């Protein structure tokens, strides 16, 4: 049957995908500072070029922000698996394919986490407990920040999968009217509020994880209040979590360690480590 054309016919497109990628290099900065830098590099040129951006551009920019936040959680957890003996022990029963081992190299944590979506607070909770042994309590400020992030990710879901149209589940989670279809209509103020939610969740989680691991390391004798013993582990953890962008505290690992020295030494004596 000779049907009328309703659009142009398709054509063969030859793409050399290898030319579209480059080898990834782990930065020297912490995952939280990598997140800040990526979002700054993403937003600054676009918002300078378009001082009054339309809703479609803001949707696209927000996708980049959430992507950066997702990678922050993935990156931080994978680096902690590498430096934390307790996390290594928890991760050791996990099965990895030979391909993942070859592909990820030293970043095996990324292979463990690659099938997880960190746009879901439940996944963040699960992996934080499974790998780090830290439980996010419902009433905590970090839990509230992550729940807000999860709601913001409903906006991301609509922008990613349905051109800004919210599905019933998106609308229900956001507590919107469910008797009529909803579509995103971001403005600059709304975008800034969503950006603040993402930044807030990243900050809250980074601080919570640092404090929680420090306490676990003290409880398990990883930190003993003796700099010669603690230096390597403490410095690794401090560098992975410290933000040069927004931390009001000291950037010198030793000076920061002195703040927990007495507590660590007391715990070590009580446990017979010192």
C-alpha positions as CSV (number, residue, x, y, z in Angstrom):
1,X,0.0,0.0,0.0
2,X,1.3,3.4,-0.9
3,X,0.6,5.5,2.2
4,X,0.9,9.3,2.2
5,X,3.9,10.7,3.9
6,X,3.2,12.4,7.3
7,X,6.8,13.3,7.9
8,X,10.2,13.0,6.2
9,X,11.7,9.5,6.0
10,X,14.5,8.5,8.4
11,X,18.1,8.3,7.3
12,X,21.2,6.4,8.4
13,X,23.2,8.3,11.0
14,X,26.8,7.2,11.5
15,X,28.2,8.3,14.9
16,X,31.7,7.5,16.2
17,X,30.7,7.2,19.9
18,X,34.4,6.9,20.9
19,X,34.9,10.5,19.8
20,X,32.2,11.7,22.2
21,X,34.0,10.5,25.4
22,X,37.3,10.8,27.2
23,X,39.0,9.0,30.1
24,X,37.6,10.1,33.4
25,X,40.1,11.5,35.9
26,X,39.3,11.6,39.6
27,X,39.7,15.2,40.9
28,X,41.8,16.1,43.9
29,X,38.9,17.9,45.5
30,X,36.2,16.5,47.7
31,X,32.9,15.2,46.1
32,X,31.0,18.1,47.6
33,X,33.4,20.7,46.0
34,X,33.1,18.8,42.7
35,X,29.4,19.2,43.0
36,X,29.7,22.9,43.6
37,X,32.1,23.4,40.8
38,X,30.0,21.4,38.3
39,X,26.8,23.3,39.1
40,X,28.6,26.6,38.9
41,X,30.1,25.7,35.5
42,X,26.7,24.6,34.3
43,X,24.7,27.5,35.5
44,X,26.9,30.6,35.3
45,X,27.3,30.7,31.5
46,X,23.7,29.9,30.8
47,X,22.3,32.4,33.3
48,X,24.6,35.2,32.0
49,X,23.6,34.5,28.4
50,X,19.9,34.3,29.3
51,X,19.2,36.6,32.3
52,X,15.5,35.9,32.0
53,X,15.5,32.2,31.1
54,X,12.3,30.6,29.8
55,X,10.8,27.5,31.6
56,X,12.2,25.0,29.1
57,X,15.8,26.2,29.6
58,X,15.3,26.1,33.4
59,X,14.0,22.5,33.1
60,X,17.2,21.5,31.2
61,X,19.4,23.3,33.7
62,X,17.7,21.6,36.6
63,X,18.4,18.2,35.0
64,X,22.1,19.0,35.2
65,X,21.8,20.1,38.8
66,X,20.1,16.8,39.9
67,X,22.6,14.8,37.8
68,X,25.4,16.5,39.7
69,X,23.7,15.8,43.0
70,X,23.2,12.2,42.1
71,X,26.9,11.8,41.2
72,X,27.9,13.5,44.5
73,X,26.2,10.7,46.5
74,X,27.6,8.0,44.2
75,X,31.1,9.5,44.3
76,X,31.2,10.1,48.0
77,X,30.0,6.5,48.9
78,X,32.5,5.0,46.4
79,X,35.4,6.9,47.8
80,X,34.4,6.0,51.4
81,X,34.4,2.3,50.4
82,X,38.0,2.8,49.4
83,X,39.2,4.5,52.6
84,X,37.0,3.2,55.3
85,X,37.9,-0.3,56.6
86,X,34.3,-0.7,58.0
87,X,32.8,0.2,54.7
88,X,35.2,-2.2,52.9
89,X,34.1,-5.0,55.1
90,X,30.4,-4.2,54.5
91,X,31.0,-4.0,50.7
92,X,33.1,-7.1,50.4
93,X,30.2,-9.6,50.0
94,X,28.9,-7.6,47.0
95,X,29.2,-9.3,43.6
96,X,30.8,-7.5,40.7
97,X,31.1,-8.6,37.1
98,X,34.6,-9.1,35.6
99,X,33.8,-6.3,33.2
100,X,33.0,-3.9,36.1
101,X,36.2,-4.8,37.8
102,X,38.2,-4.1,34.6
103,X,36.3,-1.0,33.8
104,X,36.2,0.7,37.2
105,X,39.8,-0.1,38.3
106,X,40.4,1.5,41.7
107,X,36.9,2.9,41.7
108,X,35.2,-0.4,42.4
109,X,32.7,1.3,44.6
110,X,31.3,2.9,41.4
111,X,30.7,-0.6,40.0
112,X,28.8,-1.6,43.1
113,X,26.6,1.5,42.9
114,X,26.2,1.9,39.2
115,X,22.7,0.4,38.9
116,X,21.3,2.6,41.7
117,X,19.3,5.8,41.2
118,X,20.4,8.3,43.8
119,X,17.4,10.5,42.8
120,X,15.5,8.4,45.3
121,X,16.0,9.2,49.1
122,X,15.1,5.5,49.9
123,X,18.2,4.4,47.9
124,X,20.4,6.9,49.6
125,X,19.1,5.7,53.0
126,X,19.6,2.0,52.0
127,X,23.2,2.4,50.8
128,X,24.1,4.7,53.7
129,X,23.0,2.0,56.2
130,X,24.3,-1.0,54.1
131,X,27.8,0.4,53.4
132,X,28.5,2.9,56.1
133,X,26.4,1.5,58.9
134,X,24.7,4.8,59.4
135,X,21.0,5.0,59.8
136,X,19.2,8.2,58.7
137,X,16.6,8.8,61.4
138,X,13.2,10.1,60.2
139,X,13.2,13.1,62.5
140,X,16.7,14.3,61.7
141,X,17.5,17.4,59.7
142,X,19.5,15.4,57.1
143,X,16.5,13.1,56.6
144,X,14.2,16.1,56.0
145,X,16.7,17.6,53.6
146,X,16.8,14.3,51.6
147,X,13.0,14.1,51.5
148,X,12.9,17.6,50.1
149,X,15.5,16.5,47.5
150,X,13.3,13.5,46.6
151,X,10.3,15.8,46.0
152,X,12.4,18.0,43.8
153,X,13.4,14.9,41.9
154,X,9.7,14.6,40.9
155,X,10.3,17.8,38.9
156,X,13.4,16.2,37.4
157,X,11.4,13.1,36.5
158,X,8.8,15.1,34.6
159,X,11.4,17.1,32.8
160,X,13.4,14.0,31.8
161,X,10.7,11.6,30.8
162,X,7.6,13.5,29.7
163,X,8.7,17.0,28.5
164,X,7.6,18.6,31.7
165,X,4.3,16.9,32.1
166,X,3.8,15.4,35.6
167,X,2.5,12.0,36.0
168,X,-0.1,11.0,38.6
169,X,2.6,9.7,41.0
170,X,4.6,12.9,40.6
171,X,1.6,15.0,41.3
172,X,0.6,12.9,44.3
173,X,4.1,13.1,45.9
174,X,4.1,16.8,45.4
175,X,0.6,17.1,46.8
176,X,-0.8,18.7,43.7
177,X,-4.3,18.5,42.3
178,X,-4.8,15.1,40.9
179,X,-8.0,15.7,38.9
180,X,-6.2,17.6,36.1
181,X,-3.0,17.2,34.2
182,X,-0.1,19.4,35.4
183,X,2.9,20.7,33.5
184,X,6.0,22.4,34.7
185,X,6.2,26.1,34.5
186,X,9.5,27.1,36.2
187,X,10.5,30.6,36.7
188,X,13.8,32.0,38.1
189,X,12.6,32.1,41.7
190,X,11.3,28.6,41.5
191,X,14.5,27.4,40.0
192,X,16.5,29.0,42.7
193,X,14.4,27.3,45.3
194,X,15.0,23.9,43.7
195,X,18.7,24.6,43.5
196,X,18.7,25.5,47.2
197,X,17.0,22.2,48.0
198,X,19.7,20.3,46.1
199,X,22.5,22.2,47.8
200,X,20.9,21.8,51.2
201,X,20.6,18.0,50.8
202,X,24.2,17.7,49.6
203,X,25.5,19.8,52.5
204,X,23.4,17.9,55.1
205,X,24.4,14.5,53.8
206,X,28.1,15.3,53.6
207,X,28.2,16.6,57.1
208,X,26.2,13.8,58.5
209,X,28.3,11.1,56.9
210,X,31.5,12.7,58.1
211,X,30.3,13.0,61.7
212,X,28.8,9.5,61.7
213,X,32.0,7.9,60.3
214,X,34.2,9.8,62.8
215,X,32.0,8.4,65.7
216,X,32.1,4.9,64.2
217,X,35.8,5.0,63.8
218,X,36.2,6.1,67.4
219,X,33.9,3.4,68.6
220,X,35.7,0.7,66.6
221,X,39.2,1.8,67.4
222,X,40.1,3.1,64.0
223,X,40.8,6.4,65.6
224,X,42.6,6.3,68.9
225,X,43.6,9.9,69.7
226,X,47.2,9.3,68.7
227,X,48.3,11.3,65.6
228,X,50.9,8.8,64.5
229,X,48.2,6.1,64.4
230,X,45.3,8.2,63.2
231,X,47.0,10.4,60.6
232,X,46.5,8.4,57.4
233,X,42.9,7.4,58.1
234,X,41.8,10.8,59.4
235,X,43.5,12.8,56.6
236,X,41.8,10.6,54.0
237,X,38.4,11.0,55.5
238,X,38.8,14.7,56.1
239,X,40.0,15.4,52.5
240,X,37.1,13.4,51.1
241,X,34.5,15.4,53.0
242,X,36.0,18.8,53.6
243,X,34.6,21.7,51.5
244,X,37.0,24.5,50.5
245,X,33.9,26.3,49.2
246,X,31.7,26.6,52.2
247,X,33.3,25.2,55.4
248,X,33.7,27.7,58.2
249,X,36.2,25.4,59.9
250,X,40.0,24.8,59.6
251,X,41.2,23.3,56.4
252,X,44.2,21.7,58.1
253,X,43.5,18.0,58.8
254,X,45.7,18.0,61.9
255,X,44.0,21.0,63.5
256,X,40.6,19.4,62.8
257,X,41.8,16.1,64.3
258,X,42.8,17.9,67.6
259,X,39.1,18.7,68.1
260,X,38.2,14.9,68.5
261,X,41.6,13.8,69.9
262,X,40.5,13.7,73.6
263,X,37.3,11.8,72.8
264,X,39.1,9.3,70.6
265,X,41.9,8.8,73.2
266,X,39.3,8.3,76.0
267,X,37.4,5.7,74.0
268,X,40.6,3.9,73.0
269,X,41.7,3.6,76.7
270,X,38.3,2.3,77.6
271,X,38.5,-0.3,74.9
272,X,42.0,-1.3,75.7
273,X,43.5,0.0,72.4
274,X,45.8,2.4,74.3
